[in-house]
């Protein structure tokens, strides 16, 4: 979770992350939007991986 918080702070501070992907659907109780720099695909992959982990965590919490 620290990595996700770091990524959020980085986005707010730099403003460089203008590209985004939306994962999931609000109709199915979980949508996550991932911001990234398309010019840095390795970092983008890390951001997507972290977002999917957080989505899984959220789905567990919602279904408890």
N, C-alpha and C positions, 0 to 999 in steps of 0.2 A: 504494500500500500504506500510505503514511502516513495517508491518510484513514481507512482501515479500522482501523488501530491507534488513531487518535484516537477513533473511534466506540466501540471496545471499552473504552478507558479511561474515556470519558464514561459509558458504561453502568455500569461498576463504581463510579464515583464518585457518580453522582447517584441511581441506583436508580429513576429515573422511567420507564425503558423497560420497561414491563410487558407490552406487546403484542408478539406475535411471529408470524412466518410461517416455515414450513419449506419450503425449495426443494430439489427433488431427492429421491433415494431411496437409502438405505443399500445396497439390493440392487444398485444400479447404480454403486457405488463413490463416490458423492459426495452428501452431504446437507449443506445449510447452513441454519442457523437464524438469522433476522434479528430482532433486537429493535428496537422503535421505539415512539414515542408516537403513538397513533392520532389524537390531537388536533392533530398537526402533520404533515399529509399531504406537504408538500414535503420535509421532512427524511426522512420515511419512504421516499419515492421515491429519495432519494439513498442511503439505507442499502441498499435493495434493489438498486440499480444497482451499488454497490460490492461487495455480496455476490455478485452474478452474475459480476462481473469476477474475483473471487477464486475462485469455483467453476471458471471457465474455466481459470484459472492452475493450480489443483489438478488438474484433469482432464489438462492437458498434462503435468504432472509425473508423474502416475500412469501414463500411457501411454508414457512414454519408456523 
